[in-house]
Amino acid sequence: MKKTIPLLLAVLFAAGALDTANASGPYRNPDNKNLKDPLEGTYPVPYKLPVVAEITAQLERVRDFVDRATPSRIVDKQTGDQVTDFTQPIAGAIVAPSPNDFGIMNYEMGVVHAGLMNMRALTGDARWTALTERHLAFFAERTPYFRAQEAQFKLGRANSFARFIKPHALDDAGSMTAAMIRARLAGIGPDLSAQIAFSGDWVHRQQVRLKDGTLARNRPQAWSVWADDMYMSIPALAELGRMTGQRRYYDDAVKNALQLSGYLFNRQAGLYTHGIHLHEQDLPQFYWGRANGWAVLALSDLLDVLPKNHPGYQKVLAQHRRALRGIAQQQSGEGLWHQMLDRHDSFLETSGSAMFVYAIAHAINQGWISPTTYGSIAQAGWGGVSSRINPHGGIEDGVVATTLAGDNVYYYNRPVSVNAMAGYGPVLLAGAEIIKLLNNPRVEITDKVKTYHYRTKAP
């Protein structure tokens, strides 16, 4: 008996320490008016019903951060002096470097424009797309100059407009094509139909494909298939279908949504592996967070514009639901998701988390999934994401560019940086969609037993 008493005390002490650890964090729930309630602890991220004004203020900071990070002027690479004479090109003319290494034609910027356009549509405030209008006007004004520069000096990838002049991959064409089409259809900025046609043709006709028509790459191995390419292609194809009314673009988008999912989605895990190499068999699965984010963003964008009577609509919707269910199950206790979704000892990562918050909240708002099942997941996710927006509008804990790799050491140790551009558009998208969710007249939100319950509001 004497031996059991110290053991019992040790167990009780450990249990008390565990309770304290579980209750630690800088945030209390302000929706709980009884702050002395012993059953209400603290949280590592904001755990409360989001407030529209607070979300809007955070997104304004993010927008302004991106605005400062993306100058639209031309300078001489050697001297740094601004170029003002555009009658004859010079070899050293480049787009002024970003202080944060943001590229104005990068695929990440296409997502930023999507988020800004969503906020404009939501608020009616044209200030949200002033950055978009500035960028698109710059493209319209200066593309001829950089085409002339390329014709004369053959700079290749050193040409600042190389992505528009001679794309090398879906990264160069797909996301920005979708953004330009959305802007054109919304009447935002100049008409870039010629560039849309050029870049859209690259996606539809020129990118390498497998024999079955699935979009692929020949890097880092021959005949590699990437989950990232779902976003780099499918939204552009879907938007081309919406803009032109031509069925062939919708068909191509659906084919790639389903075939890429067929190659990459593990139904048992409910997740997308980052990629595969067709010449290899029995490859291990690496469920990188942002790759899954690109996949569900692509499916969401496709469903938004795909006619409901298209024969592939229900198949795409079913796949989207499967993916969201698998992703939701991997959410951490801080609302965010891990760099490697199924490896919970890997770090919490912001860009993929923001993509998931958007995709889940948007699916609720569109009626594709149940608010009862997914509403609080989206809310908790936004709590985690919002905690990573710093006072200057920078996005913390976003992972930098990540290639298709074959070992976890690489994925686990990718750096995070406020200059990781891929997080900015998804945060704008996520915040806008949470605002829509809070204002959704079909959704009722209640606070019971110190947590949140979403359900479809009775008619």
N, C-alpha and C positions, 0 to 999 in steps of 0.2 A: 504494500500500500504506500509506504514511504517513497518508493521509486516512482510510483505513478503520479504523485502530486506534482513534482517538478515538471514531469512530462505534460501534465494537464495544463499547468501554468504557462508552459512554453507554447502550447497549442493556442491557448486563449490570447496570449500576447501577440502571436503571429496573426491570428484572426483580426485582432484590433488594429495591428499595423496595416493589414490588407485593406480593412475598411477605410482607414485614413487615406491610404494611397488611392483607393478607388474614388474617394470623394474630393481629391485634390484638383485644383485648377483655378485660374484667375477669374472665371466668369460665374456669376449667379444667374438664375433664371428670373428676369424682372417680371414675368407674367405670374410668378408666385408671389402674392402680396404679403404672405407671412414669411418673412425672411428668417425668422427664428425657428421655423419648422425643422425639427431634427431629421425628418425624412427627406428633406430637400438638400442635396449636396451642392458641390460646385462642379464646373465643367472646364475642360481644356480649351474649348472653343465656344463661341456664343451659342447658347441653347435657349431659343426664344422664338416667338412668332416674328418673322422678319417684318420690318417697317419700310414701306415704299420710299419714303423720303430719305431714309438712311441708305438704301440700296442705290437710289438715284445719285446721291452725293458721292458714293464710292465709285460708281461707274463714270461719273464726270471726271473724277481724278484719273481713272484709267485712260479715258479718252484723251485728256490733256497730256498725260505722259506720252502716249503714242504720237500725239501731234508734235510735241517737242522733239521726239526721237526720229522724225521722218521729214527732214528738210526736202523741199522740191526746188532745187536750184542747181545750176551747173557750174563747176569750178575747173580750173586747170590743175591736173593732178600734181604737177611739179611745183607750182607756186602757191596753190591754194586760192589764187585770185578768182573772183567770179567771172565767168564767161558771159559776155553780153552781145557779142557779134555772132549771129547765127547764119550769116550769108555763106560762109565757107567752114567746113568742119576742121577741127584740129585733132591730132591724135591723142592729146592728153586730156581732152574734155571728158569729165565723168560727173555723175550725180554726186552732189556733196555728201561726204560720208556721214552716217548717222552716229551721234554720240553713244548710242547703245547697240550699234551694229544691226539695226533693223533695216531690212531691204524693202523698198516700196513696191517691188514686183514679186516678192516671195509669196509662196503659197500661204504662209501664215497671215500675210496682209489681207488675202482674200477673206479669211475668217473674221478679221477685224472689221472689214467693210460690212460683212453680214451682220455682225453685232450692232454696228452703228446704224445700219438701215432698219434693223428691228426696233431699236430705241426710237428712231424717228417715227416709224409707223405707229408705235405704241403711244408716244407723247404728242405727235403732231409738231414737234419742235425741230425746225430745219437746222438748228445749230449742231444737232447730233451728226449730221452728214457733211458739215463744212470741210472736214478732213477728207472725206471721200471725194467731194467735188474738187477740192484742190489737187488731189492726186490725179484724178481722171483728166482734169484740164491740162495738167503737166504732161500726161501721156499724149494727149491729142496734139499739143503744141510741139513737143520735142521728139516724138518718134521719127518724123522725117529727117531730123538732123542726125540722129544716131544711125539711121539706115544709110544716110550718105557717108557718115564716118566709117561705117563698116565696109561699104563698097570701096572706099578709097584706101583704108589702112588695114583691113583684114585682121581685126583685133580678136575675133572669136569671143570666148567667154570673158575677156577683159572689157568688152563693150558693155557699158552700163545698162543698155537696153537689150542685152543678148537674149533674155527670156522671151521678149516680144518679137525679136527679129529672127532668131533661129533656135527654137526650143530644143533641148536635148532629152527631156524626160517629162513625164506627167507633172512632176513638181513645178515645172516652168509654165505650164499651160492651164491645168484643170481648175484649180481653185480661183485664180484670177479671172478666168473665162466666166465662171459662175457668178462672180461678183460683178463683173461688167454687165452681164445680161440683167441681173437683178436691178442694177442702177438704171440701165436703159429703160426697163419696163416701168420703173417707178418715176421716171423723168428726172433723175438725179445726175447732174453733170452733162458733159457733151456726148454726142452720139459716137460711140466707138464701134459701130457695127463692122467696119473693115477689120479691126483688130480681133473682134469677137469671131468673125468668120475664119481668120487665119489661125488663131489659137485653138478654136473649137475643132477645126479640121485636123490639127495635130492629135488631139485626143481621140477623135473618131476614126481617123484613117492611118495615122503615121506611127503611133506608139507600137512597140513590139507586142505581139500577142502569141499565145499558145495556139495550137491547131484548132482548138474548139472555140477560139475567139476571146478567151480570157486575157485581159491585159496583164502583161508581165514585164520583167526587167532581165537584162543580162548582167546584173551586178547584185550582190557581190559574187554570185556564181551564175553559171549559165542557167537560163530558164528558172529564174526566181520569181515567186509570187508573194507579194507583200500585202498585208492588211491596210497599210497606209494608203495604197493606191485605190482603195475604195473611195476615199474622199478626194483623191487627186483626179478622179475621172467621173464617178457616178453623178455628183451634183451638176457638173458641167453638161454632161449628156442629157440629164433630166431638164435642165434649164434651156438647152437648145431645143428640146422637144416642145417645151412650153412657148418659147419665143417664135418658133417656126411653124408649130402645129404638125410637124412631120413625125409620123409614127416610128420611123427607123431609129430616131434618137432615144425615144422611150424604150424601144425594144432592146437596144444596146445597153442602156442603163440597167434594165431589169436583168438581162442576161448576165452582166458582170456582177450585179448584186448577189444573184443566186449562185453563180459559178465560183466567184471568189469565196463566198461563204462555204460552198461545198468543199473547197480545197482547205480552208483555214479554220473553220469553226468546229470546235470539239463539243459535240452535244452533251457528252457526259459531264464535262467541266462547265459547260455553258459559257465558254470564252473563246476568243480568237487567238490562235498562236500568231506571233508576229509575222512569220513567213515560212515558206518552204522552198526547197530546191527540187525541181522535178526529176533531176537525174539521181537523186538519192531516195532511199526508202527508210521507213521506220525512224524518222527524225524525232528528236526530243521536242517537247512543246515548251515554248517560252511565251508566257502570257503577259507581254508588255502592256502597261496601262494605256499609254497614249495610242498605241496601235488599235486597241479596242475602242478608244474614243473616236478615232477617225472612222472606224467601221460604223458605229451607231449614228454618228453625225451624217454619214453618207446615206444610210438607210432612212433616216429622218427626213433629210432634204428630198430624197426621191419620193417618199410617200406624200410629201407636201404638194407636189405638182403632178404626180402620176394620176391620170384619169382612173377613177374607181372602177370603171368597166374594163380596164386593161386586164388581160388574162393573168398577168403576173402580180397584180396588186395584192391579192390575199396571201400569196406565197411570200412576198416581201414583208408584209405586215406580220405574218407568223414568225419569220426569221427575226424581225426586229424585237418582237416580244420575247423570244427565246434569249436573245442577247441581253436585253435589259434585265431579265430575271437573273441570269447568271452573274451579271455585273453587280446588281443590287446586293446579292448575297455576300459579296466580298468587301462591302463597306466597313471601314474601321470604326473604332470607338471615338474617333475625332471627326467623323463625318467625311473625311477624305478617303481616297483609295491609295493603295500602295503602288510603288513603281512597277513591281511584278505582282500582278493582282492576287495570285494564289500564294505568294510568299510573303507572309505577314511580318517577317523580320526585315524586309526591304523597306526603304524610306517612303514616307507619305509624299505624294507628288501632286502638284496643283493643276497642271494643264489637263491631264486626263480626268482628274476629279471634276473640273469645271465642265468638261464635255459630257460627263455622265449626268451631272446635275441638269444641264440643259436638256439632254435627250430624254431623261425621265420626266422632268416637268413639262416638256413640250408634248410628250406622249399622253400625259394626263390631260393637258389642255385640248388636245386634238381628239380625245375620247378613245385613244387606242389602248390604254391600260387604265386600271382602276385607281382612283384617288385613295380609296381605302387601303389598298395594298402599298402604294408607292408614294403617297403624298408626304408622309413624314420622312421618308428616305430622302426625297428631294430637298425638303426643308433642312434636315440635318446636314446634308451635303453642302447646301449654301452656307450654313454656319461655319463649316470648315473652310470652304473656299474664301469666304469674306474675310476670315481672319488672316489670310495671306496677302491681302491688299494693303500695302504700306501707306503711310500718310502722303507720300508723293504720287501715288497711283501706280507704283511698281508692283509687279506680281512676284511674290517670294516663293521659293521652293518649286519652281518650274524646271524640269529637266531640259538640258540642252539637246541639240540635234543628236539623234541616236540611230545608228544603222542597224540592219538586220544582222544579228550576231548569233553565235553558236555556243555561248557559255554564260553562266550567271554572274561570273566575276565582272564581266563587262557591264551588264545591265545594272548590277547592284551599285557600281561605283561611277556611274555617269554623274558629272557635276550638275548642280542646280545653280541657277543664276537669275537675277532680276532682268538680265538681258536675254533670257530664253524667250524668244518672240512667240512661240507657239501657245503660251498661256493667255495672251491678251485678248484675242478674239473670243475664245471660249468663255472667259470670265464675263465679257460683255453679253454674250449670248445667254449665259446662265442667269445673270442678274435680271435681264429683261424678261426671261421666261418665268422666273420666280415672281416678279411683279404681276405678270399675267395670271399666274396661279392664284396669288392672293386676291386678285380682282375677278376671278372666274365666277360668274353667277351660278354656275352649275355645281360648284364645289362648296361644301360647308366644312369649316374648321372649328373644332372644339378643343379645349384644354381641360383634360381630366386626369387626375392622379399624377399631376406634374409632367405630363407628356401631351402629345398632340395627336388628334384623331381627325382624319380626313374622310369625307364620304360624299357621295353624290347627293346633292340637295334634292329633297322631295319636291315634285312639281306643285 
